[in-house]
Amino acid sequence: MRESIPGGYASEHSRTIAMTAIATAPSQTFATNNTTNRQPAIRIPDNDASVSLKDPRETPPAKVEKRSLEYLLKSGLAGGMAGCAAKTLVGPLDRVKILFQTSNPNFAKYTGSWTGVPIAMRDIYISSGVRGLFKGHSATLLRIFPYAGIKFLAYEQIRSTFIKKKAHETPGRRFVSGSLAGMFSVFFTYPLEVIRVRLAFETRQANRSTLRSICKKIYNEVPPPVVHHPSNAVTTAATAVVENVAPRSGLTNFFRGFTPTLLGMVPYAGASFLAHDTMSDFMRNPMFAEYTTLPNTHREETETTSHKPAQLRYWAQLSTGGFAGFVSQTVSYPLEVIRRRMQVGGVVGDGHRLSMAEITRRIYMERGWRGFFVGLTIGYVKVVPMVAASFYVYERGKYYLGI
């Protein structure tokens, strides 16, 4: 006789068998999946459905130390590319601005009016074509790539020395970091700046200068002797010694206007980086971050990754750069006019090599205080988009290079 199983026991026995089957199912499934080299299916619980899971293959870039060779090369490359892109964008405006600043006789009539810039550009185009608008641009690119590369590279290094943590982030430290970076870059690239200005200054079609010929011309320029009227024998002897020892031609000709350029870099580069960084912080304020920054571009610093602020949207990044260009151009423009006049000293006037004080006095006697702001309008038109493009390309370049 078959033994009868009570109903309660049968029901409990069925539940035990079902639970055992469920418990062994994952291991069987895993074994099957291993044989077919497929990953097991991952189910997200209902209460975690809103959590966004990242692909494990998408790992953040490894941390790059700022003093490493990789960081130096990448930041220098990004800076050089930014400088070339910005200068190419405003090449024609740069040519006209140099002609205005140096009081070129053929273009002095165009200064002082809003229509002077487009009329001057039109005349250059009619007489020389597109090449005339970009005259001296090859020397510009030859100079700007190392100049911008060194400037941005130096700023990152100097900034990391003065501003080791967020608490040290002050306007004074930012200004000093930018000023030192600008002065550092001038030391290495100034002769190329003189060559560029001299190429852009020339307007004669006959005997058009090449890069080689203009270098030879600058090198061989000898200023006429200066006539002194000393009041005593000691002054006469000292003057004679200085004139005999100090070189009057050769490599020194490539450093005309070096002093005002170096002094001008203090307010220009300092104000530029200070204004850019300050405006960038404002754009990243939590009140505006939703509209001004790109999502998923912020990265906190860990043991394996470096800190990276959120990337600004294109219009916000261009706005911060444009603001930096406006501020820096305003505070440094008088010194820029002085150095331009010194750089073309061998071409205009009687050929005497004038000092910074003499150039300043001559500009004031010619036009008064307004003479120090000749061409400022075209300076704004040129510098604002140039600096905006420069910072935009640099920030994007750093991001895509992983630094």
C-alpha positions in Angstrom: 0.0 0.0 0.0 1.3 3.4 -1.1 2.1 5.6 1.9 0.0 8.7 1.8 1.8 12.1 2.4 -0.1 14.6 4.5 -1.1 17.7 2.6 1.0 20.1 4.7 4.1 18.0 4.4 3.7 17.7 0.6 3.3 21.5 0.2 6.4 22.1 2.3 8.4 19.5 0.4 7.5 21.2 -2.9 8.6 24.6 -1.7 12.0 23.1 -0.6 12.5 21.6 -4.0 11.7 24.9 -5.7 14.0 26.9 -3.6 16.9 24.4 -4.2 16.3 24.7 -7.9 16.4 28.5 -7.7 19.6 28.4 -5.6 21.4 26.2 -8.1 20.2 28.0 -11.2 22.8 30.9 -11.1 25.7 28.4 -10.8 24.4 26.4 -13.7 23.9 29.6 -15.7 27.4 30.8 -14.9 28.9 27.5 -15.9 27.0 27.6 -19.2 28.1 31.2 -19.8 31.7 30.3 -19.1 31.6 27.5 -21.8 30.2 30.0 -24.3 32.6 32.9 -23.2 29.7 35.2 -22.6 29.3 37.6 -19.6 26.4 36.9 -17.3 23.5 39.3 -17.6 23.4 42.1 -15.0 20.1 43.1 -13.7 19.7 46.5 -12.0 17.4 46.4 -9.0 14.3 48.6 -9.3 15.5 50.9 -6.5 18.9 51.5 -8.4 17.3 52.1 -11.8 18.2 55.8 -11.7 21.9 55.2 -11.1 24.0 55.7 -14.2 26.6 53.0 -14.5 29.8 53.8 -16.4 31.4 51.4 -18.8 34.3 49.9 -16.9 36.5 50.3 -20.0 36.1 54.1 -19.8 38.8 54.8 -17.2 39.9 58.4 -16.5 43.4 59.4 -17.9 46.3 58.7 -15.6 47.6 61.5 -13.5 50.3 63.5 -15.2 52.7 65.4 -12.9 53.2 69.1 -13.9 56.9 68.8 -13.6 57.1 65.7 -15.9 58.5 65.9 -19.4 55.1 64.7 -20.8 53.3 67.6 -19.2 55.9 70.1 -20.3 55.8 69.0 -24.0 52.0 68.8 -24.1 51.4 72.2 -22.5 54.1 73.7 -24.8 52.4 72.1 -27.8 49.0 73.3 -26.8 50.3 76.9 -26.2 52.2 77.0 -29.5 49.1 75.9 -31.5 47.0 78.4 -29.6 49.3 81.2 -30.5 49.5 80.3 -34.2 45.8 80.0 -34.5 45.2 83.3 -32.8 47.8 85.2 -34.9 46.5 83.8 -38.2 43.0 84.9 -37.3 44.1 88.6 -36.9 47.0 88.7 -39.3 45.7 91.6 -41.5 44.7 93.7 -38.5 48.1 93.2 -37.0 49.8 94.5 -40.1 47.7 97.7 -40.1 48.2 98.2 -36.4 52.0 98.1 -36.8 51.8 100.6 -39.6 49.7 103.0 -37.4 51.9 102.6 -34.3 55.1 103.2 -36.1 53.7 106.3 -37.9 54.5 104.9 -41.3 54.4 108.0 -43.6 52.2 106.3 -46.2 49.5 105.4 -43.6 49.7 108.3 -41.1 46.7 109.9 -42.8 44.5 107.0 -41.9 45.0 107.2 -38.1 42.5 108.9 -35.8 39.2 107.7 -37.5 37.0 104.6 -37.3 37.1 104.3 -41.1 40.9 104.4 -41.2 41.4 100.7 -40.6 39.2 99.3 -43.4 40.5 102.0 -45.8 44.1 101.1 -45.0 43.4 97.4 -45.4 41.7 98.1 -48.8 44.7 100.0 -50.0 47.1 97.3 -49.0 44.9 94.7 -50.7 44.7 96.8 -53.9 48.5 97.3 -54.1 49.8 94.0 -52.8 46.8 91.5 -52.7 46.3 89.0 -49.9 50.1 88.6 -49.5 50.3 92.3 -48.5 47.8 91.8 -45.7 49.9 88.9 -44.3 53.3 90.5 -44.9 55.6 89.3 -42.2 53.2 86.5 -41.2 55.8 83.8 -41.7 58.1 85.5 -39.2 55.1 85.9 -37.0 54.4 82.2 -36.9 58.1 81.5 -36.5 58.1 83.6 -33.4 54.7 83.0 -32.0 54.9 79.2 -31.7 57.9 79.2 -29.3 56.7 82.5 -27.7 53.2 81.2 -26.9 54.4 77.7 -26.1 56.9 79.1 -23.6 54.5 81.6 -22.1 51.7 79.0 -21.4 54.2 76.4 -20.3 56.0 78.8 -17.9 52.6 80.0 -16.5 51.6 76.5 -15.6 55.0 75.8 -13.9 55.2 79.2 -12.1 51.6 79.0 -11.1 52.1 75.5 -9.6 55.0 76.9 -7.5 53.1 80.0 -6.2 49.7 78.4 -5.9 50.1 74.9 -4.5 46.5 74.5 -3.3 43.1 76.2 -3.7 43.6 78.3 -0.5 46.6 80.0 -2.1 44.5 81.2 -5.1 44.7 85.0 -4.9 44.7 87.7 -7.5 48.2 88.8 -6.6 49.6 85.3 -7.1 47.8 85.0 -10.4 49.1 88.4 -11.6 52.7 87.6 -10.6 52.6 84.2 -12.3 51.3 85.7 -15.5 53.9 88.5 -15.5 56.8 86.2 -14.9 55.6 83.9 -17.6 55.4 86.7 -20.1 58.8 88.1 -19.3 60.3 84.6 -19.5 58.9 84.0 -23.0 60.2 87.5 -24.2 63.8 86.6 -23.2 63.9 83.7 -25.7 61.9 85.1 -28.7 62.5 88.9 -28.8 64.8 89.0 -31.9 62.0 87.3 -33.9 59.6 90.0 -32.9 62.0 92.7 -34.2 62.2 90.8 -37.6 58.4 90.5 -37.8 57.8 94.2 -37.1 60.4 95.3 -39.7 58.8 93.0 -42.3 55.4 94.4 -41.5 56.6 98.0 -41.5 57.9 97.9 -45.1 55.4 99.1 -47.8 57.6 99.5 -50.8 56.9 97.0 -53.6 60.4 97.4 -55.2 63.1 95.4 -53.6 60.7 93.4 -51.4 62.6 92.1 -48.4 62.8 88.4 -47.6 63.3 86.9 -44.1 67.0 86.5 -44.9 67.5 90.0 -46.4 65.8 91.7 -43.5 67.9 89.9 -41.0 71.1 91.0 -42.8 69.8 94.5 -43.0 69.1 94.8 -39.3 72.4 93.2 -38.4 74.4 95.6 -40.5 72.7 98.8 -39.5 75.1 101.3 -37.8 73.6 104.4 -36.1 75.3 107.7 -36.8 77.7 109.0 -34.1 76.1 110.9 -31.3 77.5 114.4 -30.7 78.0 115.1 -27.0 78.8 118.3 -25.2 80.2 117.2 -21.8 80.8 119.8 -19.2 84.0 118.4 -17.8 86.9 116.0 -18.6 85.5 113.2 -16.5 82.2 113.1 -18.3 84.1 113.2 -21.6 86.3 110.2 -20.7 83.3 108.2 -19.4 81.3 108.9 -22.5 84.2 107.8 -24.8 84.6 104.6 -22.8 81.0 103.7 -23.0 80.8 104.4 -26.7 83.9 102.3 -27.4 82.8 99.4 -25.3 79.1 99.3 -26.1 78.4 97.6 -29.5 76.8 99.9 -32.0 75.7 97.2 -34.5 75.4 93.4 -34.9 73.2 91.3 -32.6 72.3 94.3 -30.4 70.2 95.6 -33.3 67.8 92.7 -32.7 67.1 93.9 -29.2 65.9 97.4 -30.0 62.9 98.1 -27.7 63.7 95.2 -25.4 63.3 97.2 -22.2 59.8 98.6 -22.9 58.8 95.2 -24.1 59.9 93.6 -20.9 58.3 96.2 -18.8 55.1 96.0 -20.9 54.9 92.3 -20.3 54.4 92.9 -16.6 50.9 94.5 -16.9 50.0 92.8 -20.2 50.6 89.1 -19.4 49.8 89.6 -15.7 46.5 91.2 -16.4 45.7 88.8 -19.2 46.1 85.6 -17.0 44.5 87.3 -14.0 41.4 88.4 -16.0 41.0 85.1 -17.7 41.3 83.0 -14.5 39.0 85.3 -12.6 36.4 85.3 -15.3 36.6 81.5 -15.7 35.9 81.1 -11.9 32.9 83.4 -12.4 31.6 81.3 -15.3 32.0 78.1 -13.2 30.0 79.5 -10.3 27.3 77.0 -9.3 24.7 79.6 -10.2 25.7 79.5 -13.9 27.5 76.2 -14.2 24.5 74.5 -15.7 24.6 76.9 -18.6 28.3 77.7 -19.0 30.1 74.4 -18.5 30.1 71.1 -20.4 28.7 68.1 -18.5 31.0 65.2 -17.4 34.2 67.2 -18.0 35.0 67.9 -14.3 37.6 65.7 -12.6 38.6 65.7 -9.0 42.2 65.0 -8.0 43.0 61.6 -6.6 46.1 59.4 -6.3 45.8 58.3 -9.9 44.1 61.3 -11.6 44.8 65.0 -11.7 42.3 67.8 -10.9 40.6 69.2 -14.0 37.9 71.9 -13.8 34.8 71.6 -16.0 35.3 72.8 -19.5 33.5 75.9 -20.4 31.1 76.0 -23.4 32.6 77.6 -26.5 30.8 80.9 -26.0 31.8 81.1 -22.3 35.4 80.3 -23.1 35.6 82.8 -25.9 34.0 85.4 -23.6 36.6 84.9 -20.8 39.4 85.2 -23.3 38.0 88.3 -24.9 37.6 90.0 -21.5 41.2 89.1 -20.8 42.3 90.6 -24.1 40.4 93.9 -23.4 41.9 94.4 -20.0 45.5 93.5 -20.9 45.5 95.7 -24.0 44.2 98.7 -22.1 46.8 98.6 -19.3 49.8 98.0 -21.5 49.2 99.9 -24.7 51.4 103.0 -24.1 54.4 100.8 -23.5 53.6 98.9 -26.7 53.6 102.1 -28.8 57.0 103.0 -27.3 58.5 99.7 -28.1 57.2 99.7 -31.7 58.8 103.1 -32.3 62.1 101.8 -30.9 62.0 98.6 -33.1 61.8 100.6 -36.3 64.4 103.1 -35.2 66.8 102.2 -37.9 64.2 102.9 -40.7 62.5 106.2 -39.7 64.0 109.5 -38.7 67.8 110.1 -38.9 68.7 106.6 -37.8 69.7 107.5 -34.3 69.1 104.8 -31.7 66.8 106.6 -29.2 66.4 105.5 -25.6 63.0 104.8 -24.1 62.9 108.2 -22.4 63.7 110.0 -25.7 61.0 108.0 -27.6 58.5 108.9 -24.8 59.4 112.6 -25.0 59.2 112.6 -28.8 55.8 110.9 -28.9 54.4 113.4 -26.4 55.8 116.4 -28.3 54.2 115.1 -31.5 50.7 114.3 -30.3 50.5 114.8 -26.6 49.1 112.1 -24.4 46.9 110.9 -27.2 50.0 109.8 -29.1 50.5 106.9 -26.6 47.1 105.5 -27.6 47.4 105.8 -31.4 45.9 102.7 -32.9 44.1 101.6 -29.7 40.8 101.1 -31.5 42.4 98.6 -34.0 44.3 97.2 -31.0 40.9 96.3 -29.4 39.6 94.9 -32.7 42.7 92.8 -33.0 43.6 91.7 -29.5 40.1 90.8 -28.1 39.4 88.1 -30.7 43.1 87.1 -30.7 43.3 86.4 -27.0 39.8 84.8 -27.0 40.9 82.4 -29.7 44.3 81.8 -28.0 42.8 80.8 -24.6 40.0 78.8 -26.3 42.5 76.7 -28.4 44.8 76.3 -25.4 42.1 75.1 -23.0 40.7 72.7 -25.5 44.2 71.5 -26.5 45.0 70.7 -22.9 41.8 68.8 -22.5 42.2 66.7 -25.5 45.9 66.0 -24.8 44.8 64.8 -21.3 46.6 67.3 -19.1 
